[in-house]
Each structure stands twice: as C-alpha cells, then as structure tokens.
Amino acid sequence: MDEKSTYKIYQKLRVTNWNRVADKYDNKQGFSSYYHNVWRKCCVLLFHQGSGSLRLVAVRGICLAALKPSYGVGIDFSPQMITRARERHPELHLSKQMHMSWT
C-alpha cells in the first residue's frame, strides 16, 4: 500500500471517529465538559470580544461563539461537528476542511 492510500484510509477513519464523537457529544458529562468549560473561559479571558477570530477544529462552535467575534470562522474536518456548530451558532461562518496546508 502506498503512502497516499494509507493517508486516505487514515483520513476516513479519523472523520468517522469524530462524527461518532459528535453524535454522542450532546449528552457528554464529566471531564470532557469540565475541560471545555475551562477552555471556553480561558479563550474569553485571552481574546477581546468583538475581534475577528479563526478557530481550527470547530467542536460545535463552543469556544468561537464564547468570544463573540465580529466575524467568526471555524474549520473542522468532521461534517457532524460542523452541522452541530451551525445549528447552535448560525452567526458563525463554519466550513468542513479536510486538508490544511500550513505553507
């Protein structure tokens, strides 16, 4: 199996996994919800409300929405995460992006 095929398989498994997480996310309690609440509070302290914001990995738009950006952009590779973020935060601009290049 070549590198490109292996990468495609990995991407498919990763998306499948995070779509499953999105399906269960709404009912999640415990450490995960505690972690996200703390993270959301940190984001609000670190960034000025009303500033433009970009959040890679939208995770339902929780942190991005907490920033109350003037123009909020969220990117995630899980279609289910994007769907849930759009339902909760229609004011945000959310997109599914599978491949991100940093160059």
mmCIF file of the C-alpha atoms, coordinates in Angstrom:
data_MODEL
# 
_entry.id   MODEL 
# 
loop_
_atom_site.group_PDB 
_atom_site.id 
_atom_site.type_symbol 
_atom_site.label_atom_id 
_atom_site.label_alt_id 
_atom_site.label_comp_id 
_atom_site.label_asym_id 
_atom_site.label_entity_id 
_atom_site.label_seq_id 
_atom_site.pdbx_PDB_ins_code 
_atom_site.Cartn_x 
_atom_site.Cartn_y 
_atom_site.Cartn_z 
_atom_site.occupancy 
_atom_site.B_iso_or_equiv 
_atom_site.pdbx_formal_charge 
_atom_site.auth_seq_id 
_atom_site.auth_comp_id 
_atom_site.auth_asym_id 
_atom_site.auth_atom_id 
_atom_site.pdbx_PDB_model_num 
ATOM 1   C CA . MET A 1 1   ? 0.000   0.000  0.000  1.00 0.00 ? 1   MET A CA 1 
ATOM 2   C CA . ASP A 1 2   ? 1.450   3.372  -0.978 1.00 0.00 ? 2   ASP A CA 1 
ATOM 3   C CA . GLU A 1 3   ? 1.611   6.465  1.235  1.00 0.00 ? 3   GLU A CA 1 
ATOM 4   C CA . LYS A 1 4   ? -1.298  8.210  -0.492 1.00 0.00 ? 4   LYS A CA 1 
ATOM 5   C CA . SER A 1 5   ? -3.625  5.224  0.031  1.00 0.00 ? 5   SER A CA 1 
ATOM 6   C CA . THR A 1 6   ? -2.582  4.906  3.656  1.00 0.00 ? 6   THR A CA 1 
ATOM 7   C CA . TYR A 1 7   ? -3.284  8.609  4.218  1.00 0.00 ? 7   TYR A CA 1 
ATOM 8   C CA . LYS A 1 8   ? -6.747  8.342  2.632  1.00 0.00 ? 8   LYS A CA 1 
ATOM 9   C CA . ILE A 1 9   ? -7.606  5.404  4.893  1.00 0.00 ? 9   ILE A CA 1 
ATOM 10  C CA . TYR A 1 10  ? -6.348  7.341  7.924  1.00 0.00 ? 10  TYR A CA 1 
ATOM 11  C CA . GLN A 1 11  ? -8.419  10.406 6.970  1.00 0.00 ? 11  GLN A CA 1 
ATOM 12  C CA . LYS A 1 12  ? -11.565 8.315  6.522  1.00 0.00 ? 12  LYS A CA 1 
ATOM 13  C CA . LEU A 1 13  ? -11.082 6.633  9.913  1.00 0.00 ? 13  LEU A CA 1 
ATOM 14  C CA . ARG A 1 14  ? -10.431 9.987  11.591 1.00 0.00 ? 14  ARG A CA 1 
ATOM 15  C CA . VAL A 1 15  ? -13.572 11.577 10.134 1.00 0.00 ? 15  VAL A CA 1 
ATOM 16  C CA . THR A 1 16  ? -15.659 8.514  11.042 1.00 0.00 ? 16  THR A CA 1 
ATOM 17  C CA . ASN A 1 17  ? -14.365 8.632  14.614 1.00 0.00 ? 17  ASN A CA 1 
ATOM 18  C CA . TRP A 1 18  ? -15.081 12.352 15.101 1.00 0.00 ? 18  TRP A CA 1 
ATOM 19  C CA . ASN A 1 19  ? -18.515 12.044 13.509 1.00 0.00 ? 19  ASN A CA 1 
ATOM 20  C CA . ARG A 1 20  ? -19.272 9.384  16.128 1.00 0.00 ? 20  ARG A CA 1 
ATOM 21  C CA . VAL A 1 21  ? -17.973 11.685 18.856 1.00 0.00 ? 21  VAL A CA 1 
ATOM 22  C CA . ALA A 1 22  ? -20.248 14.464 17.534 1.00 0.00 ? 22  ALA A CA 1 
ATOM 23  C CA . ASP A 1 23  ? -23.246 12.137 17.711 1.00 0.00 ? 23  ASP A CA 1 
ATOM 24  C CA . LYS A 1 24  ? -22.532 11.427 21.398 1.00 0.00 ? 24  LYS A CA 1 
ATOM 25  C CA . TYR A 1 25  ? -21.216 14.880 22.322 1.00 0.00 ? 25  TYR A CA 1 
ATOM 26  C CA . ASP A 1 26  ? -24.517 16.472 23.345 1.00 0.00 ? 26  ASP A CA 1 
ATOM 27  C CA . ASN A 1 27  ? -25.009 14.027 26.219 1.00 0.00 ? 27  ASN A CA 1 
ATOM 28  C CA . LYS A 1 28  ? -21.405 14.049 27.409 1.00 0.00 ? 28  LYS A CA 1 
ATOM 29  C CA . GLN A 1 29  ? -20.721 14.850 31.040 1.00 0.00 ? 29  GLN A CA 1 
ATOM 30  C CA . GLY A 1 30  ? -17.694 14.615 33.289 1.00 0.00 ? 30  GLY A CA 1 
ATOM 31  C CA . PHE A 1 31  ? -14.144 15.617 32.499 1.00 0.00 ? 31  PHE A CA 1 
ATOM 32  C CA . SER A 1 32  ? -14.755 16.462 28.859 1.00 0.00 ? 32  SER A CA 1 
ATOM 33  C CA . SER A 1 33  ? -17.470 19.010 29.649 1.00 0.00 ? 33  SER A CA 1 
ATOM 34  C CA . TYR A 1 34  ? -15.347 20.381 32.516 1.00 0.00 ? 34  TYR A CA 1 
ATOM 35  C CA . TYR A 1 35  ? -12.354 20.760 30.177 1.00 0.00 ? 35  TYR A CA 1 
ATOM 36  C CA . HIS A 1 36  ? -14.402 22.578 27.535 1.00 0.00 ? 36  HIS A CA 1 
ATOM 37  C CA . ASN A 1 37  ? -15.908 24.931 30.111 1.00 0.00 ? 37  ASN A CA 1 
ATOM 38  C CA . VAL A 1 38  ? -12.431 25.835 31.391 1.00 0.00 ? 38  VAL A CA 1 
ATOM 39  C CA . TRP A 1 39  ? -11.127 26.234 27.822 1.00 0.00 ? 39  TRP A CA 1 
ATOM 40  C CA . ARG A 1 40  ? -14.044 28.489 26.903 1.00 0.00 ? 40  ARG A CA 1 
ATOM 41  C CA . LYS A 1 41  ? -13.365 30.711 29.947 1.00 0.00 ? 41  LYS A CA 1 
ATOM 42  C CA . CYS A 1 42  ? -9.652  30.915 29.036 1.00 0.00 ? 42  CYS A CA 1 
ATOM 43  C CA . CYS A 1 43  ? -10.488 31.949 25.477 1.00 0.00 ? 43  CYS A CA 1 
ATOM 44  C CA . VAL A 1 44  ? -12.763 34.713 26.727 1.00 0.00 ? 44  VAL A CA 1 
ATOM 45  C CA . LEU A 1 45  ? -10.009 35.992 29.034 1.00 0.00 ? 45  LEU A CA 1 
ATOM 46  C CA . LEU A 1 46  ? -7.309  35.879 26.350 1.00 0.00 ? 46  LEU A CA 1 
ATOM 47  C CA . PHE A 1 47  ? -9.169  37.417 23.412 1.00 0.00 ? 47  PHE A CA 1 
ATOM 48  C CA . HIS A 1 48  ? -11.178 40.608 23.162 1.00 0.00 ? 48  HIS A CA 1 
ATOM 49  C CA . GLN A 1 49  ? -14.844 40.154 22.431 1.00 0.00 ? 49  GLN A CA 1 
ATOM 50  C CA . GLY A 1 50  ? -15.802 41.596 19.074 1.00 0.00 ? 50  GLY A CA 1 
ATOM 51  C CA . SER A 1 51  ? -12.447 40.919 17.441 1.00 0.00 ? 51  SER A CA 1 
ATOM 52  C CA . GLY A 1 52  ? -12.234 38.738 14.332 1.00 0.00 ? 52  GLY A CA 1 
ATOM 53  C CA . SER A 1 53  ? -11.483 35.123 15.221 1.00 0.00 ? 53  SER A CA 1 
ATOM 54  C CA . LEU A 1 54  ? -10.454 31.902 13.499 1.00 0.00 ? 54  LEU A CA 1 
ATOM 55  C CA . ARG A 1 55  ? -10.874 28.564 15.227 1.00 0.00 ? 55  ARG A CA 1 
ATOM 56  C CA . LEU A 1 56  ? -9.394  25.472 13.623 1.00 0.00 ? 56  LEU A CA 1 
ATOM 57  C CA . VAL A 1 57  ? -11.434 22.478 14.739 1.00 0.00 ? 57  VAL A CA 1 
ATOM 58  C CA . ALA A 1 58  ? -14.817 23.973 15.418 1.00 0.00 ? 58  ALA A CA 1 
ATOM 59  C CA . VAL A 1 59  ? -16.054 21.433 18.017 1.00 0.00 ? 59  VAL A CA 1 
ATOM 60  C CA . ARG A 1 60  ? -19.634 22.663 17.795 1.00 0.00 ? 60  ARG A CA 1 
ATOM 61  C CA . GLY A 1 61  ? -18.530 26.318 17.817 1.00 0.00 ? 61  GLY A CA 1 
ATOM 62  C CA . ILE A 1 62  ? -18.391 26.455 21.616 1.00 0.00 ? 62  ILE A CA 1 
ATOM 63  C CA . CYS A 1 63  ? -15.179 28.452 22.096 1.00 0.00 ? 63  CYS A CA 1 
ATOM 64  C CA . LEU A 1 64  ? -15.590 30.559 18.981 1.00 0.00 ? 64  LEU A CA 1 
ATOM 65  C CA . ALA A 1 65  ? -19.098 31.642 19.997 1.00 0.00 ? 65  ALA A CA 1 
ATOM 66  C CA . ALA A 1 66  ? -17.889 32.433 23.531 1.00 0.00 ? 66  ALA A CA 1 
ATOM 67  C CA . LEU A 1 67  ? -15.507 35.010 22.012 1.00 0.00 ? 67  LEU A CA 1 
ATOM 68  C CA . LYS A 1 68  ? -18.443 36.846 20.415 1.00 0.00 ? 68  LYS A CA 1 
ATOM 69  C CA . PRO A 1 69  ? -16.288 37.719 17.397 1.00 0.00 ? 69  PRO A CA 1 
ATOM 70  C CA . SER A 1 70  ? -17.191 40.416 14.903 1.00 0.00 ? 70  SER A CA 1 
ATOM 71  C CA . TYR A 1 71  ? -16.594 37.758 12.224 1.00 0.00 ? 71  TYR A CA 1 
ATOM 72  C CA . GLY A 1 72  ? -16.022 34.220 13.481 1.00 0.00 ? 72  GLY A CA 1 
ATOM 73  C CA . VAL A 1 73  ? -14.635 31.483 11.216 1.00 0.00 ? 73  VAL A CA 1 
ATOM 74  C CA . GLY A 1 74  ? -14.496 27.862 12.341 1.00 0.00 ? 74  GLY A CA 1 
ATOM 75  C CA . ILE A 1 75  ? -12.974 24.944 10.441 1.00 0.00 ? 75  ILE A CA 1 
ATOM 76  C CA . ASP A 1 76  ? -13.360 21.251 11.237 1.00 0.00 ? 76  ASP A CA 1 
ATOM 77  C CA . PHE A 1 77  ? -12.890 18.036 9.262  1.00 0.00 ? 77  PHE A CA 1 
ATOM 78  C CA . SER A 1 78  ? -15.969 16.390 10.803 1.00 0.00 ? 78  SER A CA 1 
ATOM 79  C CA . PRO A 1 79  ? -19.197 17.165 8.915  1.00 0.00 ? 79  PRO A CA 1 
ATOM 80  C CA . GLN A 1 80  ? -21.189 16.242 12.046 1.00 0.00 ? 80  GLN A CA 1 
ATOM 81  C CA . MET A 1 81  ? -19.270 18.754 14.198 1.00 0.00 ? 81  MET A CA 1 
ATOM 82  C CA . ILE A 1 82  ? -19.890 21.485 11.602 1.00 0.00 ? 82  ILE A CA 1 
ATOM 83  C CA . THR A 1 83  ? -23.597 20.596 11.410 1.00 0.00 ? 83  THR A CA 1 
ATOM 84  C CA . ARG A 1 84  ? -23.969 20.857 15.187 1.00 0.00 ? 84  ARG A CA 1 
ATOM 85  C CA . ALA A 1 85  ? -21.988 24.097 15.343 1.00 0.00 ? 85  ALA A CA 1 
ATOM 86  C CA . ARG A 1 86  ? -24.180 25.628 12.615 1.00 0.00 ? 86  ARG A CA 1 
ATOM 87  C CA . GLU A 1 87  ? -27.336 24.605 14.478 1.00 0.00 ? 87  GLU A CA 1 
ATOM 88  C CA . ARG A 1 88  ? -26.130 26.210 17.694 1.00 0.00 ? 88  ARG A CA 1 
ATOM 89  C CA . HIS A 1 89  ? -24.373 29.252 16.240 1.00 0.00 ? 89  HIS A CA 1 
ATOM 90  C CA . PRO A 1 90  ? -25.800 30.377 12.890 1.00 0.00 ? 90  PRO A CA 1 
ATOM 91  C CA . GLU A 1 91  ? -23.927 33.690 13.244 1.00 0.00 ? 91  GLU A CA 1 
ATOM 92  C CA . LEU A 1 92  ? -20.586 31.897 12.748 1.00 0.00 ? 92  LEU A CA 1 
ATOM 93  C CA . HIS A 1 93  ? -19.027 31.039 9.403  1.00 0.00 ? 93  HIS A CA 1 
ATOM 94  C CA . LEU A 1 94  ? -18.223 27.334 9.550  1.00 0.00 ? 94  LEU A CA 1 
ATOM 95  C CA . SER A 1 95  ? -16.650 25.081 6.975  1.00 0.00 ? 95  SER A CA 1 
ATOM 96  C CA . LYS A 1 96  ? -15.601 21.466 6.571  1.00 0.00 ? 96  LYS A CA 1 
ATOM 97  C CA . GLN A 1 97  ? -11.966 21.344 5.564  1.00 0.00 ? 97  GLN A CA 1 
ATOM 98  C CA . MET A 1 98  ? -10.234 18.002 5.199  1.00 0.00 ? 98  MET A CA 1 
ATOM 99  C CA . HIS A 1 99  ? -6.739  19.067 4.228  1.00 0.00 ? 99  HIS A CA 1 
ATOM 100 C CA . MET A 1 100 ? -4.975  22.003 5.819  1.00 0.00 ? 100 MET A CA 1 
ATOM 101 C CA . SER A 1 101 ? -1.666  23.196 4.480  1.00 0.00 ? 101 SER A CA 1 
ATOM 102 C CA . TRP A 1 102 ? 0.484   25.379 6.677  1.00 0.00 ? 102 TRP A CA 1 
ATOM 103 C CA . THR A 1 103 ? 2.814   26.517 3.888  1.00 0.00 ? 103 THR A CA 1 
# 
